[in-house]
Amino acid sequence: VFQNKFHKLYHTKVDFDGFSKDYFVNDHGERIAVLVLKEQEVLLVRQYRYLINDLSYELPGGGVKNGESFKQAIIRECFEETGIEIENLKQLFDYNISLDTLHNYTRIFYTSDFKVIEERISNPKEVVEHLWIPLERCLEMITTKEIIDSMTIMGLLYYSLKSKTDLKI
């Protein structure tokens, strides 16, 4: 139905036992994010988001390009957005934001192994700044609605739960 470099919208008809159903799927592809930890601080980026007409606090991340693995994509995205090179990634969790008509499979990693290659913002039209915020403050920022990005909220909450329990990944 529609396609550009960011997403495609397609139609499919599925036949069930005795009936058919039309699906219009909005495919945004695979996405990744990373929780980079420095002691008890988390690396966040701030970028403008059109739907809220404001800057948003978010985990570094983005889309997986054709031919990239999830790990290659997050290493590239984190470096592009922050100038920080991450290593020894551990998978935190995967999720689908919807199981009906939105394809946006997402994998979130975490690491405390990184090198600051250069303090920079590679594309100020995308990321305005990056900063280190204590994990406990990040959790407060969810309740005060300073962090409203669902991927960031899920990553912070899941990591916090994992670090306070014996939750196995």
Residue pairs with C-beta under 8 A, 6 or more apart in sequence:
1 9
1 10
1 11
1 24
2 8
2 9
3 9
6 28
6 63
7 26
7 27
7 28
7 29
8 26
8 27
9 24
9 25
9 26
9 27
10 24
10 25
10 27
11 22
11 23
11 24
11 25
12 22
12 23
12 25
13 20
13 21
13 22
13 23
14 20
14 21
14 23
23 100
23 101
24 101
25 101
25 102
25 103
26 101
26 102
26 103
27 103
28 63
28 102
28 103
28 104
29 63
29 64
29 103
29 104
29 105
30 63
30 64
30 70
30 73
30 104
30 105
30 106
30 107
31 61
31 62
31 63
31 64
31 104
31 105
31 106
31 107
31 151
32 61
32 62
32 63
32 64
32 70
32 73
32 74
32 77
32 106
32 107
32 108
32 109
33 58
33 59
33 60
33 61
33 74
33 106
33 107
33 108
33 109
33 151
33 152
33 155
34 59
34 60
34 61
34 74
34 77
34 78
34 86
34 89
34 108
34 109
34 110
34 111
35 42
35 43
35 59
35 92
35 108
35 109
35 110
35 111
35 155
35 156
35 159
36 42
36 43
36 60
36 78
36 84
36 86
36 110
36 111
36 112
36 114
37 43
37 110
37 111
37 112
37 135
38 112
38 114
38 132
40 134
40 135
40 136
41 132
41 133
41 134
41 135
42 59
42 132
42 133
42 134
42 135
42 138
42 156
43 59
43 60
43 82
43 84
43 130
43 131
43 132
44 57
44 58
44 59
44 60
44 130
44 131
44 132
44 133
44 138
44 152
45 57
45 58
45 59
45 60
45 81
45 82
45 127
45 128
45 129
45 130
46 55
46 56
46 57
46 58
46 127
46 128
46 129
46 130
46 131
47 55
47 56
47 58
47 126
47 127
47 128
48 54
48 55
48 56
48 128
49 55
49 56
49 149
52 148
55 128
56 147
56 148
56 149
57 133
57 138
57 141
57 146
57 147
57 149
57 152
58 147
58 149
58 151
58 152
59 108
59 149
59 151
59 152
59 155
59 156
60 74
60 77
60 78
60 81
60 82
60 84
60 130
61 74
61 77
61 78
61 108
61 151
62 73
62 77
62 80
62 81
63 73
64 70
64 73
65 73
68 76
70 107
70 109
71 89
71 109
74 86
74 89
74 109
75 85
75 86
75 89
78 84
78 85
78 86
79 85
79 86
79 117
79 122
80 122
80 123
81 121
81 122
81 123
81 126
81 127
81 130
82 121
82 127
82 130
83 116
83 117
83 118
83 119
83 120
83 121
83 122
84 114
84 115
84 116
84 117
84 130
85 114
85 115
85 116
85 117
86 111
86 113
86 114
87 111
87 113
87 114
87 115
88 111
88 113
89 109
89 110
89 111
90 109
90 110
90 111
90 169
91 107
91 108
91 109
91 169
92 108
92 109
92 110
92 155
92 158
92 159
92 162
92 169
93 107
93 108
93 154
93 158
93 169
94 105
94 106
94 107
94 108
95 105
95 106
95 108
95 154
96 103
96 104
96 105
96 106
97 104
97 106
97 150
98 104
106 151
108 151
108 154
108 155
108 158
110 155
110 159
121 127
121 128
121 129
121 130
133 141
135 156
135 159
135 160
138 147
138 156
139 156
139 157
139 160
141 147
142 153
142 156
142 157
147 153
147 156
161 167
162 169
